[in-house]
């Protein structure tokens, strides 16, 4: 039992350590901060838009190339330092400053 508890204690900090944040500036003027959870089946990104844009949580989605987060109406698809943000059917190219 002690061994199981010790293993569980190690898993928590590792998952938190994998989380990351990035800021993106988009061609349409959108500024967004992305807070990524650890990748995997329950992976997600929380997007916080500057101004009164609000916050959106998108689940990780399958991708052949890059990191993709989507909920059917919104999508953030990341490749290196660039990303494509799609909302309300309109896409804009974004990059980290």
Secondary structure as GFF3:
##gff-version 3
##sequence-region A 1 97
A	DSSP	alpha_helix	2	18	.	.	.	ID=ss1
A	DSSP	beta_strand	20	26	.	.	.	ID=ss2
A	DSSP	beta_strand	31	36	.	.	.	ID=ss3
A	DSSP	beta_strand	44	49	.	.	.	ID=ss4
A	DSSP	beta_strand	54	61	.	.	.	ID=ss5
A	DSSP	beta_strand	67	70	.	.	.	ID=ss6
A	DSSP	beta_strand	74	79	.	.	.	ID=ss7
A	DSSP	beta_strand	82	87	.	.	.	ID=ss8
A	DSSP	beta_strand	90	95	.	.	.	ID=ss9
###
